[in-house]
Amino acid sequence: MVGLREAANVGMINFVKKNNRNHLILFIHGFTGNSSTWKNGGQTSFGELLGNQQAISDKFDIAEFEYFTRLTNAYAKAMNTWKRFKSLFPVSQGKLAKNISVDEISELLRTEIRFNLQQYDNIIIIAHSMGGLVAKSCIVKDIENSVPSKISMFISLAVPHLGAELATFGKLVSSNVQIEGLSPLNEYLQKINGIWLKASQRPETKYFFGTYDSIVAKTSAVPADKELQDAISVAETHSSICKPEDEETTVFKAVLNLILEGPGAGGNNNLLPIQTLPSDDEFKDELFVLKLIVADIHSTSVKDAKEMFLNAEFMRKKFDSDDDRNRFLELYAKVRKIYKDLYSEFIHGGIANSGVLLSQVHQKILAEDREFLNSAFLPALHAMHKQGMLHQLANSDEQDIWWSKDTGLKFLRAALEGGASD
């Protein structure tokens, strides 16, 4: 077990606990912060407190993302001048430190996740103040670029989602680009908030705000989302909310509870609930059902197909944004590909009958759920939703999805008129 920070630093990632687990808790500090952001009076960090919990250490590694941030640019400029002077001599050369924008920091975070944290199945981010804007910007960029995101939960601690009024005063004493990014109603915040509100595949988000926070108002720490937010009030200041004194501190208990109930810890909160068929008569006149009936598929399998279809329809209504529909197009195409490959076997005698064809297609979709049909962009989906997508395709006369060797609407009408029934 690696416990020492200095023995487990990679890039801009400082590991608090690294046992090569499948999941990661990643802390992101805010404006003018660093690793001390998370340390209480006894110099124990939030991450160390979490790592002491067996239920956490069994499933999660814990790390901090650190980036350069100072109140004014004067210190950074002085350091840059000295480093440039030293770089003239072959003794040593270091990186030039300067304040960069939230947008640029989020690009660094994306790079770290892509190359230094690629081994993790999912990442839970705990971010304080401006660090939350960095995390949010990172998530939004994944959404914009249709990149499957590893971030499955975002715990927002006193994050100024709508900006902080104090930043307006800060601009009077410093031209710091990070202060500009914290200003209320600035263009960048409006942009990422607009994308965030429209996206339905964003991670599960919990908004903490301190009742004694004089820096970030509740109205900014708990923005208006399209779903009812999980807003959590704690008796903390802007500074104390991120450094619990011990395991009995309310903010610690709340964060621990949310992580243990969330993705990566055995909870199923991120999965869509399975819908059950209200009646056997449901969907009896739908095209996909008629196709199954004329292929002489057993009534039990027809009922299963109806339930799959019901869940896929529920999924489609749940995720109905333009962005969601565009992402689903590729998934539908892959489901159709699985069907076409097996149907080709069927018409050439490699599959015994229509019932076996249906069963094998369903089994193949289940087997490919996490590989060919990987839906990391939307981890809420079950394999059943993807099986139901097949029957959604079959429900359109524009899609060539059949379960018998005789196909086409003319054949279907003739079969039905000939007395086919369920």
GIKA-V997614 format. One line per field, one symbol per residue. ss: DSSP state (a for helix, b for strand, c for the rest). phi: phi as a letter, one per 30 degrees, with the letter a starting at -180 (. if undefined). burial: + if it has 24 or more other ideal C-beta (glycine too) atoms within 12 Angstrom, else -. Layout:
ss: ???
phi: ???
burial: ???
//
This chain:
ss: cbccaaacbbccbbbbbbccccbbbbbbccccccaaaabcccccbaaaaaaccaaaaccbbbbbbccccccccaaaaaaaaaaaaacccccccccccccccaaaaaaaaaaaaaaccccccbbbbbbbcaaaaaaaaaaaaaaaccccccbbbbbbbcccccccaaaaaaaaacccaaaaaaccccaaaaaaaaaaaacccccbbbbbbbcccccccaaaaccccccccbbbbbcccccaaacccccccaaaaaaaaaaaacccccccccccccccccccccccccaaaaaaaaccccaaaaaaaaaaaaaaaaaaaacccaaaaaaaaaaaaaaaaaaaaaaaaaaccccccaaaaaaaaaaaaaaccccccccaaaccccaaaaaaaaaaaaccccccccccccccaaaaaaaaaccccc
phi: .ccdddcbcbhcccddbbchddbbcccbdceicaddeccddcicdedddddddeddddbbdbbbccbdabdbddddddddddddddddcddabbddcadbdeedddddddddddccbddcdabcccbchdedddddddddddddchcecddcbbccchdddcjbeddddeddcacedddedcdeiddddddddddedddccddebbccbcdcdcccdedcdbddcdcddccbcbdbcddddcbedadcdeddeddeddddccdjbjdcddcdddccddaddeidcdeddddddddideeddddddddddeddddddddccdeddddddeddddddddddddddddddcidbdadddeedddddddddceccececedbdddcdddddddddddddcddcdcbcbdcbjddddddddddjdac
burial: ----+--+-+-+++++++--+-+++++++++++++-++++----+++++++-+--++-++++++++++++--+--+---------------------+++++++++-+++-+++-++--+++++++++++++++++++++++++---+++++++++++++++++-++--++--+-+++++++++-+-++--++-+++-++++++++++++--+-++++-++++-+---++-+-+-+-+++++++----+-++-+++++++-++++---++++----+-----+--++++++++++++---++++++++++++++++--+---++--++--++-++++++--++--+----+--+++++++++-+++-++---+-+++++++++++++++++++++---+-++++--+----+--+------+
//
